[in-house]
Amino acid sequence: MAEESNDSDDSAEDSGESTPPAREPPLRSTAPQSSFTPRHVGAGLIALAIGLLVVFGLALVFA
């Protein structure tokens, strides 16, 4: 079997100490949990309309 190297970085993490970090980690937010407003929905619909217009408009122009 190959020998595993013990780097100093790995040994600090695997020291077995159970002390918590000095501060709490930052709060994370994911898309389904984030709140959004009707303004965000409107902006998304406008972006969708422009995107569809570009895609189908170019297809009709070059067809």
N, C-alpha and C positions, 0 to 999 in steps of 0.2 A: 504494500500500500504506500501511497505517496504521503510524505510528511506535510502537515499543514503549517504554514508560516504564521507566526504570531506577530502581527503588526502592532505598534503601540496604539493606533487608532482603534483597532478592534478590541484590544484588552480593556480600554476605558469603558466601552459599552457593555462588555461582558463581565464586568467586575463583580456582579452579583449584589451590588448595593441597592437597597430599596428606598432610597431617599428620593422624594419627588423633586422636580425642577424648581428653581428659585421663583419662577413666575409661571402663570398659566399660559398655555399656548393660545394663539389668537383664535377667535371664533371663526368658523368656516361657514360659508353660505353656498348652497348649490341652487341651480336654476329652479327646480320645482318648488323649493321652499322660499324662494325670494318673492317678495310682494311686487306687483306691478300695477300700474294705473291705466285707466282708459287712454291716457295720452301715449303710453308705451304701445298699447294695442293699435292705436291709430297710426303711429309711426311705422309699426310693422306692416300694417295693411298697405300703407303708401309705398313702402319699399317693395312689397310683394307685387303691387300693381305695376310699378316701374320695371321691375325685373321681368314680369310676364310680357309687358309691352315691348321691351327690348328683344326678348327671345322670340316671341311670335312675330313681332314687327320685322325683325331681320329675316326670319324664315319666309315671310310673305313677300318681302322686297326682293329677295334673291331667288324666289321660286319661279 
